[in-house]
Amino acid sequence: MNKWSYLYVIILIFNFSVFQSCNSEQKEIPYIVHNESDNKAKVYSEDHSGIDKIRSIDSLNQSLTGERQNAITKAVQKCSPAIVGINVTEVVKVEYQDPFFDDPLLRHFFGRRDRGYVREYEVRGLGSGFMISPDGYILTNHHVAGNASKIIVTTTDGKKYDADIIGADMVSDVAVLKIKGTEFPYLNLANSDNVIIGEWAISFGNPFGLFDLNAKPTVTVGVISNKGINFTQDNRVYKDMIQTDAAISSGNSGGPLVNALGEVIGINTIIFSTSQSNRGAGSIGIGWSIPINRVKKIVDILIKDKQINRNYVIGMEVREIDAQIARYLKLPNSDGVVVVSINRNSEADKAGIMPGDIITEINGVKVLSINDYVMVINDCVVGDNLNITLARDGKTVNTKMELKQARR
């Protein structure tokens, strides 16, 4: 055998060894064959140990279905039966003035004549709500049903009920309704103080009236984006609000925001939206819910007393401190609000507050702007006591004020 024959044999032996070593690294080779006896597809896999693994497509589908069940889907199944759609009718009064007698020249010759008249219109609206007890108590927003003359509640079994307003509070934007019946599904209320930024949040509701299509709520999922947010809108006080990116649109107001355990952490209330249509506003991922701990306190009072008594008069006028006022009063900064007038014999007068005083704190809450002042004062009730800190002539003055029932 010549040297070329030896070289050829060596190359063959080397290639065979490499082929064997490459195969030894492949632990599993899956492929599909068809069993002709039952014409049913099977999934096979082969590993280096030589043990065949067989699973039918049916078993695989069952496994996938099981994996699709998670905390979110379980919370949805738990909560959905307790969600309701709300349709309301509200009577709105509009006052009109005769433009003929608004003309200054005609008033000069004929005098001022009251030719105004009032017309009433029925305005229809919709929103969401949820059961909080088996005997038919429902939570929603005041701006959904607080001023309604007629309320129809639709449950997820398609039944419709006339609802009564048990109590409503405009300032906190909470309303309690009641329908007749027993053994209704209801939701458990969480401790919203324990909400974690970044945890899952699930929103339920009736956006754009979609609940009427099949008597089922619309579900959207997001996270808790922020919490402890304070602001006012339309004379309402929104305190410690929970922010979420779970889609909230027109019609979702009054529906619950729940955690992954299916517990209510808030009532969907307000959205920030640049998306508008003739049917309302759509979500851009910024929405707020009233924390359920705040709602609990309101509900207890509404069920007992039907309303929250906020009919008090403080008797003073305050203004935001701008740069001009700060310079005039020689203030180091623009923090606080300045008292510009005091009504004689008012609660503010009795507390010793004077024009020119700077209010810097109320009940331990820092007052840095007019919004901070409004947040505290507008959320008070008759009987509250206010501990007020003032800045006067470079000194700190502390005083107390009791909010009493306003005289008629």
Phi, psi and omega in degrees: 000127182280176185292333179289327178294317177300317180297320180297317180294319180297318180297319179298315181297319180296315180296321179295321179293317178297318180300317180294318181293323178296318179295328182292340180277343180275106185279330186212131179236097181278145172201168183243134173234166178245128176278112186292339183292322180239003176053036184245128182291137177236152175253122179248153169217144182238132178242178185293341180280348177086009180269122178279134178249126184236127172225135178282159177299324178299316179295321179296318179297321178296321178295316180297320179298320178295322180291335179287340177282118180223189182299324181293310182296325178291322177295322179296315179298324181289319189270328189308318183298339183267000181273143179231151170264142183237127173242129186235154171237127181236136178267119181250130178261130180237127180263131180244146175245140177292115183296339181298319183267006172273351180287126182301323180294317180292324178294330180295321183270325187251356182079171180275118181244135180277093178253021179284160177211159184243133175240147179252136179234145173267124179245127180258142180215176180214163180189198184231168176195178178206148181286139176240003178203156181289347181262017166099017174281136185231138174258141174202187178270151173298320183288351174273311190224002187297330181247018185285145174266339177212133182230128175245125179252131177248126179265172186288352173268008177087357181281148180244140183228143168283133182246146175255148175273113178284319178187154181210144180230115183295319186296313181275349180064044180236139176223145177244125178248168179214133172242157183276137179147176179221167176057037174283146172292146183215165183255150174272144181262131183274181170262101186290348175293340182266007179299138182248128176296127182102345179284162181297145176224134182239126181252136177240147176175195188233060184295130177056024178076019183294340178302329183290344183287318181216017178057038178229143180284155172272135183246131173229152186233140176202210178229167170284115184272328183194170176204167180072033183264133181242134173196166177239153178201127178054044179066013175259148181250116178252108189245136177056039185294149177260125180261140179218156174259003170299130188300124174234123183235178178304129184103341177282344182305133180096345179282165183273149165253122185239161176269183184290350176270357182081021179257141183285126176250348180188170175251122178299130191223311190224145172233153168260122186215140171255002182259113183233149172212181179289354179255355177135197185254144179254164185281141169239019175092014177231106180220159182230146178235143175288126181298138188292335176295322175293321181296320181304315181296319179294316182298318180301319180289318183295319179293326181279312189248357179074340180204168175248123186278103177247023184274073178233159177230122180280319176088032174212156178244135180235161179224154172296145177269109176264183183297323181293316179295319180299320178292318182297319182270001179056050180268147180289336180205183183256020179288142177097183174232149183257137177280124183254340178202152179228130175280135182297137179065016177278173179297324178293321179295318180294333180279356177083015178284141185234152174302138183097345176294147176253119177275120183248343183200140176226122180051041177082357179264125179295133177253101181259340183209174179296330179295320177297319180297313181296320179304317183282309187293315183291339182268004180281165175230162178301132181103346178293148174249130182252128172261113189247132176254128183241152168250122183221117179055041178079002180244158177263129181237131177249136180215166180236149179219133175257132180271113182253162179301131180292144177283146179275000000 
